Amino acid sequence: MAVGGASKFVGERSVGDRAVRWDASGTAATELGNLGTDSSGRTTARAWAVSDDGTAVGYAYKYVGRINMGNCAVLWGAGGG
């Protein structure tokens, strides 16, 4: 299992970098959750480490009312939430 980030596009429009976890085969990526988006749907999140049970840690920009409140540490459970 591995974690990191990937740029996400909707059509040809970038909506930011998303935290991602790849399964043990390395072929199936799962987008992990985020902490909201700006008014255009953009956000940034990255996963930095993963445990044997699939729990991942990293950071995400936090948005409240579409306003960026800064970076926050994030823990994603094995289910991605």
VEXVEXSE-764572 format. One record per atom (N, C-alpha, C, O): atom name; residue in one letter; z, y, x. Coordinates in Angstrom, 2 decimals. Layout:
<recs>
rec atom = CA res = A c3 = Z c2 = Y c1 = X
...
</recs>
This chain:
<recs>
rec atom = N res = M c3 = 0.00 c2 = -1.17 c1 = 0.84
rec atom = CA res = M c3 = 0.00 c2 = 0.00 c1 = 0.00
rec atom = C res = M c3 = 0.00 c2 = 1.24 c1 = 0.90
rec atom = O res = M c3 = 0.62 c2 = 1.25 c1 = 1.96
rec atom = N res = A c3 = -0.70 c2 = 2.27 c1 = 0.46
rec atom = CA res = A c3 = -0.78 c2 = 3.52 c1 = 1.22
rec atom = C res = A c3 = -0.77 c2 = 4.69 c1 = 0.25
rec atom = O res = A c3 = -1.13 c2 = 4.54 c1 = -0.92
rec atom = N res = V c3 = -0.35 c2 = 5.86 c1 = 0.74
rec atom = CA res = V c3 = -0.36 c2 = 7.08 c1 = -0.07
rec atom = C res = V c3 = -0.97 c2 = 8.21 c1 = 0.72
rec atom = O res = V c3 = -1.11 c2 = 8.14 c1 = 1.94
rec atom = N res = G c3 = -1.34 c2 = 9.27 c1 = 0.00
rec atom = CA res = G c3 = -1.91 c2 = 10.45 c1 = 0.64
rec atom = C res = G c3 = -2.36 c2 = 11.41 c1 = -0.42
rec atom = O res = G c3 = -1.69 c2 = 11.61 c1 = -1.43
rec atom = N res = G c3 = -3.51 c2 = 12.02 c1 = -0.19
rec atom = CA res = G c3 = -4.05 c2 = 12.97 c1 = -1.15
rec atom = C res = G c3 = -5.55 c2 = 12.87 c1 = -1.18
rec atom = O res = G c3 = -6.19 c2 = 12.38 c1 = -0.25
rec atom = N res = A c3 = -6.12 c2 = 13.34 c1 = -2.28
rec atom = CA res = A c3 = -7.57 c2 = 13.36 c1 = -2.44
rec atom = C res = A c3 = -7.95 c2 = 14.56 c1 = -3.28
rec atom = O res = A c3 = -7.22 c2 = 14.95 c1 = -4.19
rec atom = N res = S c3 = -9.08 c2 = 15.16 c1 = -2.96
rec atom = CA res = S c3 = -9.58 c2 = 16.27 c1 = -3.75
rec atom = C res = S c3 = -10.12 c2 = 15.73 c1 = -5.07
rec atom = O res = S c3 = -10.84 c2 = 14.73 c1 = -5.10
rec atom = N res = K c3 = -9.76 c2 = 16.40 c1 = -6.16
rec atom = CA res = K c3 = -10.22 c2 = 15.97 c1 = -7.48
rec atom = C res = K c3 = -11.24 c2 = 16.98 c1 = -8.01
rec atom = O res = K c3 = -11.05 c2 = 18.19 c1 = -7.93
rec atom = N res = F c3 = -12.33 c2 = 16.44 c1 = -8.55
rec atom = CA res = F c3 = -13.38 c2 = 17.27 c1 = -9.14
rec atom = C res = F c3 = -13.58 c2 = 16.88 c1 = -10.59
rec atom = O res = F c3 = -13.50 c2 = 15.70 c1 = -10.96
rec atom = N res = V c3 = -13.82 c2 = 17.88 c1 = -11.42
rec atom = CA res = V c3 = -14.24 c2 = 17.68 c1 = -12.79
rec atom = C res = V c3 = -15.66 c2 = 18.23 c1 = -12.86
rec atom = O res = V c3 = -15.86 c2 = 19.44 c1 = -12.84
rec atom = N res = G c3 = -16.62 c2 = 17.34 c1 = -12.93
rec atom = CA res = G c3 = -18.01 c2 = 17.75 c1 = -12.74
rec atom = C res = G c3 = -18.17 c2 = 18.21 c1 = -11.31
rec atom = O res = G c3 = -17.85 c2 = 17.46 c1 = -10.38
rec atom = N res = E c3 = -18.65 c2 = 19.42 c1 = -11.11
rec atom = CA res = E c3 = -18.80 c2 = 19.97 c1 = -9.76
rec atom = C res = E c3 = -17.68 c2 = 20.94 c1 = -9.41
rec atom = O res = E c3 = -17.71 c2 = 21.56 c1 = -8.35
rec atom = N res = R c3 = -16.68 c2 = 21.09 c1 = -10.29
rec atom = CA res = R c3 = -15.60 c2 = 22.05 c1 = -10.08
rec atom = C res = R c3 = -14.35 c2 = 21.37 c1 = -9.51
rec atom = O res = R c3 = -13.85 c2 = 20.40 c1 = -10.08
rec atom = N res = S c3 = -13.86 c2 = 21.89 c1 = -8.39
rec atom = CA res = S c3 = -12.64 c2 = 21.37 c1 = -7.78
rec atom = C res = S c3 = -11.43 c2 = 21.80 c1 = -8.62
rec atom = O res = S c3 = -11.31 c2 = 22.96 c1 = -9.00
rec atom = N res = V c3 = -10.55 c2 = 20.85 c1 = -8.90
rec atom = CA res = V c3 = -9.29 c2 = 21.17 c1 = -9.58
rec atom = C res = V c3 = -8.09 c2 = 20.90 c1 = -8.66
rec atom = O res = V c3 = -6.96 c2 = 20.74 c1 = -9.12
rec atom = N res = G c3 = -8.36 c2 = 20.87 c1 = -7.35
rec atom = CA res = G c3 = -7.28 c2 = 20.79 c1 = -6.36
rec atom = C res = G c3 = -7.08 c2 = 19.41 c1 = -5.78
rec atom = O res = G c3 = -7.78 c2 = 18.45 c1 = -6.12
rec atom = N res = D c3 = -6.11 c2 = 19.33 c1 = -4.89
rec atom = CA res = D c3 = -5.75 c2 = 18.07 c1 = -4.24
rec atom = C res = D c3 = -4.67 c2 = 17.37 c1 = -5.05
rec atom = O res = D c3 = -3.75 c2 = 18.02 c1 = -5.55
rec atom = N res = R c3 = -4.79 c2 = 16.07 c1 = -5.18
rec atom = CA res = R c3 = -3.83 c2 = 15.28 c1 = -5.96
rec atom = C res = R c3 = -3.21 c2 = 14.20 c1 = -5.08
rec atom = O res = R c3 = -3.86 c2 = 13.66 c1 = -4.18
rec atom = N res = A c3 = -1.96 c2 = 13.90 c1 = -5.36
rec atom = CA res = A c3 = -1.28 c2 = 12.79 c1 = -4.68
rec atom = C res = A c3 = -1.87 c2 = 11.48 c1 = -5.20
rec atom = O res = A c3 = -2.11 c2 = 11.33 c1 = -6.39
rec atom = N res = V c3 = -2.09 c2 = 10.53 c1 = -4.27
rec atom = CA res = V c3 = -2.75 c2 = 9.27 c1 = -4.62
rec atom = C res = V c3 = -2.03 c2 = 8.12 c1 = -3.93
rec atom = O res = V c3 = -1.54 c2 = 8.24 c1 = -2.81
rec atom = N res = R c3 = -1.97 c2 = 6.99 c1 = -4.64
rec atom = CA res = R c3 = -1.46 c2 = 5.74 c1 = -4.05
rec atom = C res = R c3 = -2.57 c2 = 4.70 c1 = -4.16
rec atom = O res = R c3 = -3.14 c2 = 4.51 c1 = -5.23
rec atom = N res = W c3 = -2.87 c2 = 4.02 c1 = -3.04
rec atom = CA res = W c3 = -3.85 c2 = 2.95 c1 = -3.01
rec atom = C res = W c3 = -3.12 c2 = 1.61 c1 = -3.07
rec atom = O res = W c3 = -2.05 c2 = 1.47 c1 = -2.48
rec atom = N res = D c3 = -3.70 c2 = 0.65 c1 = -3.77
rec atom = CA res = D c3 = -3.08 c2 = -0.67 c1 = -3.83
rec atom = C res = D c3 = -3.26 c2 = -1.40 c1 = -2.50
rec atom = O res = D c3 = -3.90 c2 = -0.89 c1 = -1.58
rec atom = N res = A c3 = -2.69 c2 = -2.58 c1 = -2.40
rec atom = CA res = A c3 = -2.70 c2 = -3.34 c1 = -1.14
rec atom = C res = A c3 = -4.11 c2 = -3.67 c1 = -0.68
rec atom = O res = A c3 = -4.34 c2 = -3.82 c1 = 0.52
rec atom = N res = S c3 = -5.07 c2 = -3.79 c1 = -1.60
rec atom = CA res = S c3 = -6.45 c2 = -4.10 c1 = -1.19
rec atom = C res = S c3 = -7.14 c2 = -2.88 c1 = -0.62
rec atom = O res = S c3 = -8.16 c2 = -3.00 c1 = 0.07
rec atom = N res = G c3 = -6.59 c2 = -1.68 c1 = -0.90
rec atom = CA res = G c3 = -7.19 c2 = -0.45 c1 = -0.40
rec atom = C res = G c3 = -8.38 c2 = 0.04 c1 = -1.20
rec atom = O res = G c3 = -9.02 c2 = 1.02 c1 = -0.82
rec atom = N res = T c3 = -8.69 c2 = -0.63 c1 = -2.31
rec atom = CA res = T c3 = -9.87 c2 = -0.25 c1 = -3.08
rec atom = C res = T c3 = -9.55 c2 = 0.50 c1 = -4.37
rec atom = O res = T c3 = -10.38 c2 = 1.25 c1 = -4.86
rec atom = N res = A c3 = -8.36 c2 = 0.31 c1 = -4.93
rec atom = CA res = A c3 = -8.01 c2 = 0.95 c1 = -6.20
rec atom = C res = A c3 = -7.00 c2 = 2.06 c1 = -5.96
rec atom = O res = A c3 = -5.87 c2 = 1.81 c1 = -5.55
rec atom = N res = A c3 = -7.42 c2 = 3.30 c1 = -6.22
rec atom = CA res = A c3 = -6.53 c2 = 4.45 c1 = -6.06
rec atom = C res = A c3 = -5.96 c2 = 4.85 c1 = -7.42
rec atom = O res = A c3 = -6.66 c2 = 4.82 c1 = -8.43
rec atom = N res = T c3 = -4.68 c2 = 5.23 c1 = -7.43
rec atom = CA res = T c3 = -4.02 c2 = 5.71 c1 = -8.62
rec atom = C res = T c3 = -3.56 c2 = 7.14 c1 = -8.38
rec atom = O res = T c3 = -2.82 c2 = 7.39 c1 = -7.42
rec atom = N res = E c3 = -3.98 c2 = 8.06 c1 = -9.23
rec atom = CA res = E c3 = -3.51 c2 = 9.44 c1 = -9.13
rec atom = C res = E c3 = -2.07 c2 = 9.50 c1 = -9.61
rec atom = O res = E c3 = -1.75 c2 = 9.03 c1 = -10.70
rec atom = N res = L c3 = -1.21 c2 = 10.09 c1 = -8.79
rec atom = CA res = L c3 = 0.19 c2 = 10.24 c1 = -9.16
rec atom = C res = L c3 = 0.36 c2 = 11.54 c1 = -9.95
rec atom = O res = L c3 = -0.56 c2 = 12.35 c1 = -10.00
rec atom = N res = G c3 = 1.49 c2 = 11.73 c1 = -10.56
rec atom = CA res = G c3 = 1.71 c2 = 12.90 c1 = -11.41
rec atom = C res = G c3 = 1.75 c2 = 14.20 c1 = -10.63
rec atom = O res = G c3 = 1.83 c2 = 14.21 c1 = -9.40
rec atom = N res = N c3 = 1.69 c2 = 15.32 c1 = -11.37
rec atom = CA res = N c3 = 1.81 c2 = 16.65 c1 = -10.76
rec atom = C res = N c3 = 2.85 c2 = 17.46 c1 = -11.54
rec atom = O res = N c3 = 3.41 c2 = 16.98 c1 = -12.53
rec atom = N res = L c3 = 3.09 c2 = 18.68 c1 = -11.11
rec atom = CA res = L c3 = 4.09 c2 = 19.54 c1 = -11.75
rec atom = C res = L c3 = 3.43 c2 = 20.73 c1 = -12.44
rec atom = O res = L c3 = 3.92 c2 = 21.86 c1 = -12.35
rec atom = N res = G c3 = 2.33 c2 = 20.46 c1 = -13.12
rec atom = CA res = G c3 = 1.63 c2 = 21.50 c1 = -13.86
rec atom = C res = G c3 = 0.42 c2 = 22.03 c1 = -13.11
rec atom = O res = G c3 = 0.16 c2 = 21.65 c1 = -11.97
rec atom = N res = T c3 = -0.32 c2 = 22.92 c1 = -13.80
rec atom = CA res = T c3 = -1.54 c2 = 23.50 c1 = -13.24
rec atom = C res = T c3 = -1.57 c2 = 25.00 c1 = -13.49
rec atom = O res = T c3 = -0.83 c2 = 25.52 c1 = -14.32
rec atom = N res = D c3 = -2.45 c2 = 25.68 c1 = -12.76
rec atom = CA res = D c3 = -2.66 c2 = 27.10 c1 = -13.04
rec atom = C res = D c3 = -3.59 c2 = 27.23 c1 = -14.24
rec atom = O res = D c3 = -3.96 c2 = 26.23 c1 = -14.86
rec atom = N res = S c3 = -3.97 c2 = 28.44 c1 = -14.58
rec atom = CA res = S c3 = -4.78 c2 = 28.67 c1 = -15.78
rec atom = C res = S c3 = -6.17 c2 = 28.06 c1 = -15.70
rec atom = O res = S c3 = -6.81 c2 = 27.87 c1 = -16.73
rec atom = N res = S c3 = -6.65 c2 = 27.75 c1 = -14.50
rec atom = CA res = S c3 = -7.96 c2 = 27.12 c1 = -14.36
rec atom = C res = S c3 = -7.87 c2 = 25.60 c1 = -14.21
rec atom = O res = S c3 = -8.89 c2 = 24.94 c1 = -14.01
rec atom = N res = G c3 = -6.66 c2 = 25.03 c1 = -14.30
rec atom = CA res = G c3 = -6.49 c2 = 23.59 c1 = -14.18
rec atom = C res = G c3 = -6.28 c2 = 23.10 c1 = -12.76
rec atom = O res = G c3 = -6.25 c2 = 21.89 c1 = -12.54
rec atom = N res = R c3 = -6.14 c2 = 24.00 c1 = -11.79
rec atom = CA res = R c3 = -5.95 c2 = 23.62 c1 = -10.39
rec atom = C res = R c3 = -4.48 c2 = 23.37 c1 = -10.09
rec atom = O res = R c3 = -3.60 c2 = 24.01 c1 = -10.67
rec atom = N res = T c3 = -4.23 c2 = 22.46 c1 = -9.19
rec atom = CA res = T c3 = -2.89 c2 = 22.21 c1 = -8.66
rec atom = C res = T c3 = -3.03 c2 = 21.53 c1 = -7.31
rec atom = O res = T c3 = -4.14 c2 = 21.15 c1 = -6.91
rec atom = N res = T c3 = -1.93 c2 = 21.37 c1 = -6.60
rec atom = CA res = T c3 = -1.93 c2 = 20.67 c1 = -5.33
rec atom = C res = T c3 = -0.71 c2 = 19.76 c1 = -5.27
rec atom = O res = T c3 = 0.40 c2 = 20.17 c1 = -5.61
rec atom = N res = A c3 = -0.93 c2 = 18.52 c1 = -4.85
rec atom = CA res = A c3 = 0.16 c2 = 17.57 c1 = -4.63
rec atom = C res = A c3 = -0.28 c2 = 16.60 c1 = -3.54
rec atom = O res = A c3 = -1.45 c2 = 16.26 c1 = -3.43
rec atom = N res = R c3 = 0.67 c2 = 16.17 c1 = -2.73
rec atom = CA res = R c3 = 0.41 c2 = 15.19 c1 = -1.67
rec atom = C res = R c3 = 1.57 c2 = 14.22 c1 = -1.59
rec atom = O res = R c3 = 2.73 c2 = 14.61 c1 = -1.74
rec atom = N res = A c3 = 1.27 c2 = 12.98 c1 = -1.35
rec atom = CA res = A c3 = 2.29 c2 = 11.96 c1 = -1.09
rec atom = C res = A c3 = 2.30 c2 = 11.70 c1 = 0.41
rec atom = O res = A c3 = 1.25 c2 = 11.57 c1 = 1.03
rec atom = N res = W c3 = 3.49 c2 = 11.61 c1 = 0.99
rec atom = CA res = W c3 = 3.61 c2 = 11.45 c1 = 2.44
rec atom = C res = W c3 = 4.09 c2 = 10.07 c1 = 2.88
rec atom = O res = W c3 = 3.76 c2 = 9.62 c1 = 3.97
rec atom = N res = A c3 = 4.86 c2 = 9.40 c1 = 2.04
rec atom = CA res = A c3 = 5.41 c2 = 8.10 c1 = 2.45
rec atom = C res = A c3 = 5.59 c2 = 7.23 c1 = 1.21
rec atom = O res = A c3 = 5.74 c2 = 7.73 c1 = 0.09
rec atom = N res = V c3 = 5.58 c2 = 5.91 c1 = 1.42
rec atom = CA res = V c3 = 5.76 c2 = 4.97 c1 = 0.32
rec atom = C res = V c3 = 6.65 c2 = 3.82 c1 = 0.80
rec atom = O res = V c3 = 6.53 c2 = 3.37 c1 = 1.93
rec atom = N res = S c3 = 7.54 c2 = 3.36 c1 = -0.08
rec atom = CA res = S c3 = 8.42 c2 = 2.22 c1 = 0.25
rec atom = C res = S c3 = 7.75 c2 = 0.92 c1 = -0.18
rec atom = O res = S c3 = 6.71 c2 = 0.93 c1 = -0.84
rec atom = N res = D c3 = 8.36 c2 = -0.19 c1 = 0.20
rec atom = CA res = D c3 = 7.81 c2 = -1.50 c1 = -0.14
rec atom = C res = D c3 = 7.69 c2 = -1.72 c1 = -1.65
rec atom = O res = D c3 = 6.82 c2 = -2.45 c1 = -2.10
rec atom = N res = D c3 = 8.58 c2 = -1.08 c1 = -2.44
rec atom = CA res = D c3 = 8.53 c2 = -1.27 c1 = -3.89
rec atom = C res = D c3 = 7.55 c2 = -0.32 c1 = -4.58
rec atom = O res = D c3 = 7.44 c2 = -0.35 c1 = -5.81
rec atom = N res = G c3 = 6.85 c2 = 0.53 c1 = -3.83
rec atom = CA res = G c3 = 5.85 c2 = 1.42 c1 = -4.40
rec atom = C res = G c3 = 6.34 c2 = 2.82 c1 = -4.71
rec atom = O res = G c3 = 5.56 c2 = 3.64 c1 = -5.20
rec atom = N res = T c3 = 7.61 c2 = 3.12 c1 = -4.44
rec atom = CA res = T c3 = 8.13 c2 = 4.47 c1 = -4.65
rec atom = C res = T c3 = 7.55 c2 = 5.37 c1 = -3.56
rec atom = O res = T c3 = 7.61 c2 = 5.04 c1 = -2.38
rec atom = N res = A c3 = 7.01 c2 = 6.52 c1 = -3.97
rec atom = CA res = A c3 = 6.37 c2 = 7.44 c1 = -3.03
rec atom = C res = A c3 = 7.11 c2 = 8.78 c1 = -3.04
rec atom = O res = A c3 = 7.70 c2 = 9.17 c1 = -4.05
rec atom = N res = V c3 = 7.06 c2 = 9.48 c1 = -1.90
rec atom = CA res = V c3 = 7.64 c2 = 10.82 c1 = -1.80
rec atom = C res = V c3 = 6.60 c2 = 11.77 c1 = -1.23
rec atom = O res = V c3 = 5.69 c2 = 11.36 c1 = -0.50
rec atom = N res = G c3 = 6.74 c2 = 13.04 c1 = -1.58
rec atom = CA res = G c3 = 5.81 c2 = 14.06 c1 = -1.10
rec atom = C res = G c3 = 6.17 c2 = 15.40 c1 = -1.67
rec atom = O res = G c3 = 7.35 c2 = 15.71 c1 = -1.86
rec atom = N res = Y c3 = 5.15 c2 = 16.23 c1 = -1.96
rec atom = CA res = Y c3 = 5.40 c2 = 17.55 c1 = -2.52
rec atom = C res = Y c3 = 4.32 c2 = 17.88 c1 = -3.55
rec atom = O res = Y c3 = 3.25 c2 = 17.27 c1 = -3.57
rec atom = N res = A c3 = 4.63 c2 = 18.85 c1 = -4.39
rec atom = CA res = A c3 = 3.66 c2 = 19.36 c1 = -5.36
rec atom = C res = A c3 = 3.98 c2 = 20.81 c1 = -5.64
rec atom = O res = A c3 = 5.13 c2 = 21.23 c1 = -5.57
rec atom = N res = Y c3 = 2.93 c2 = 21.59 c1 = -5.95
rec atom = CA res = Y c3 = 3.15 c2 = 22.95 c1 = -6.42
rec atom = C res = Y c3 = 3.70 c2 = 22.83 c1 = -7.84
rec atom = O res = Y c3 = 3.21 c2 = 22.03 c1 = -8.64
rec atom = N res = K c3 = 4.71 c2 = 23.63 c1 = -8.15
rec atom = CA res = K c3 = 5.28 c2 = 23.63 c1 = -9.49
rec atom = C res = K c3 = 4.78 c2 = 24.86 c1 = -10.24
rec atom = O res = K c3 = 4.85 c2 = 25.99 c1 = -9.74
rec atom = N res = Y c3 = 4.26 c2 = 24.62 c1 = -11.44
rec atom = CA res = Y c3 = 3.77 c2 = 25.71 c1 = -12.28
rec atom = C res = Y c3 = 4.63 c2 = 25.80 c1 = -13.54
rec atom = O res = Y c3 = 4.90 c2 = 24.79 c1 = -14.19
rec atom = N res = V c3 = 5.05 c2 = 27.02 c1 = -13.87
rec atom = CA res = V c3 = 5.76 c2 = 27.30 c1 = -15.11
rec atom = C res = V c3 = 4.97 c2 = 28.38 c1 = -15.82
rec atom = O res = V c3 = 4.79 c2 = 29.48 c1 = -15.28
rec atom = N res = G c3 = 4.50 c2 = 28.10 c1 = -17.02
rec atom = CA res = G c3 = 3.67 c2 = 29.06 c1 = -17.73
rec atom = C res = G c3 = 2.43 c2 = 29.44 c1 = -16.95
rec atom = O res = G c3 = 1.97 c2 = 30.58 c1 = -17.00
rec atom = N res = R c3 = 1.89 c2 = 28.47 c1 = -16.21
rec atom = CA res = R c3 = 0.69 c2 = 28.65 c1 = -15.39
rec atom = C res = R c3 = 0.91 c2 = 29.53 c1 = -14.16
rec atom = O res = R c3 = -0.06 c2 = 29.93 c1 = -13.51
rec atom = N res = I c3 = 2.16 c2 = 29.85 c1 = -13.84
rec atom = CA res = I c3 = 2.50 c2 = 30.65 c1 = -12.66
rec atom = C res = I c3 = 3.06 c2 = 29.73 c1 = -11.59
rec atom = O res = I c3 = 3.95 c2 = 28.93 c1 = -11.86
rec atom = N res = N c3 = 2.53 c2 = 29.83 c1 = -10.36
rec atom = CA res = N c3 = 2.97 c2 = 28.99 c1 = -9.24
rec atom = C res = N c3 = 4.36 c2 = 29.41 c1 = -8.81
rec atom = O res = N c3 = 4.57 c2 = 30.55 c1 = -8.39
rec atom = N res = M c3 = 5.31 c2 = 28.49 c1 = -8.91
rec atom = CA res = M c3 = 6.70 c2 = 28.74 c1 = -8.53
rec atom = C res = M c3 = 6.99 c2 = 28.25 c1 = -7.11
rec atom = O res = M c3 = 8.13 c2 = 28.34 c1 = -6.65
rec atom = N res = G c3 = 5.97 c2 = 27.73 c1 = -6.41
rec atom = CA res = G c3 = 6.14 c2 = 27.25 c1 = -5.04
rec atom = C res = G c3 = 6.13 c2 = 25.73 c1 = -4.95
rec atom = O res = G c3 = 5.93 c2 = 25.03 c1 = -5.95
rec atom = N res = N c3 = 6.34 c2 = 25.25 c1 = -3.73
rec atom = CA res = N c3 = 6.34 c2 = 23.80 c1 = -3.46
rec atom = C res = N c3 = 7.67 c2 = 23.18 c1 = -3.84
rec atom = O res = N c3 = 8.72 c2 = 23.80 c1 = -3.68
rec atom = N res = C c3 = 7.62 c2 = 21.96 c1 = -4.33
rec atom = CA res = C c3 = 8.82 c2 = 21.19 c1 = -4.65
rec atom = C res = C c3 = 8.67 c2 = 19.79 c1 = -4.08
rec atom = O res = C c3 = 7.58 c2 = 19.22 c1 = -4.06
rec atom = N res = A c3 = 9.78 c2 = 19.24 c1 = -3.61
rec atom = CA res = A c3 = 9.79 c2 = 17.83 c1 = -3.21
rec atom = C res = A c3 = 9.64 c2 = 16.98 c1 = -4.45
rec atom = O res = A c3 = 10.17 c2 = 17.31 c1 = -5.51
rec atom = N res = V c3 = 8.90 c2 = 15.87 c1 = -4.31
rec atom = CA res = V c3 = 8.64 c2 = 15.00 c1 = -5.47
rec atom = C res = V c3 = 8.88 c2 = 13.55 c1 = -5.07
rec atom = O res = V c3 = 8.56 c2 = 13.14 c1 = -3.95
rec atom = N res = L c3 = 9.44 c2 = 12.77 c1 = -5.99
rec atom = CA res = L c3 = 9.57 c2 = 11.34 c1 = -5.85
rec atom = C res = L c3 = 8.83 c2 = 10.73 c1 = -7.03
rec atom = O res = L c3 = 9.15 c2 = 11.01 c1 = -8.18
rec atom = N res = W c3 = 7.82 c2 = 9.89 c1 = -6.74
rec atom = CA res = W c3 = 7.08 c2 = 9.19 c1 = -7.77
rec atom = C res = W c3 = 7.56 c2 = 7.75 c1 = -7.81
rec atom = O res = W c3 = 7.59 c2 = 7.08 c1 = -6.78
rec atom = N res = G c3 = 7.93 c2 = 7.27 c1 = -8.96
rec atom = CA res = G c3 = 8.34 c2 = 5.88 c1 = -9.11
rec atom = C res = G c3 = 7.16 c2 = 4.94 c1 = -8.94
rec atom = O res = G c3 = 6.02 c2 = 5.39 c1 = -8.84
rec atom = N res = A c3 = 7.43 c2 = 3.66 c1 = -8.92
rec atom = CA res = A c3 = 6.39 c2 = 2.67 c1 = -8.72
rec atom = C res = A c3 = 5.31 c2 = 2.75 c1 = -9.80
rec atom = O res = A c3 = 4.17 c2 = 2.34 c1 = -9.56
rec atom = N res = G c3 = 5.65 c2 = 3.28 c1 = -10.98
rec atom = CA res = G c3 = 4.68 c2 = 3.44 c1 = -12.06
rec atom = C res = G c3 = 3.86 c2 = 4.69 c1 = -11.96
rec atom = O res = G c3 = 2.95 c2 = 4.88 c1 = -12.77
rec atom = N res = G c3 = 4.14 c2 = 5.57 c1 = -10.99
rec atom = CA res = G c3 = 3.35 c2 = 6.78 c1 = -10.79
rec atom = C res = G c3 = 3.93 c2 = 8.04 c1 = -11.39
rec atom = O res = G c3 = 3.44 c2 = 9.13 c1 = -11.11
rec atom = N res = G c3 = 4.97 c2 = 7.92 c1 = -12.21
rec atom = CA res = G c3 = 5.54 c2 = 9.11 c1 = -12.86
rec atom = C res = G c3 = 6.68 c2 = 9.71 c1 = -12.10
rec atom = O res = G c3 = 7.25 c2 = 10.71 c1 = -12.54
</recs>
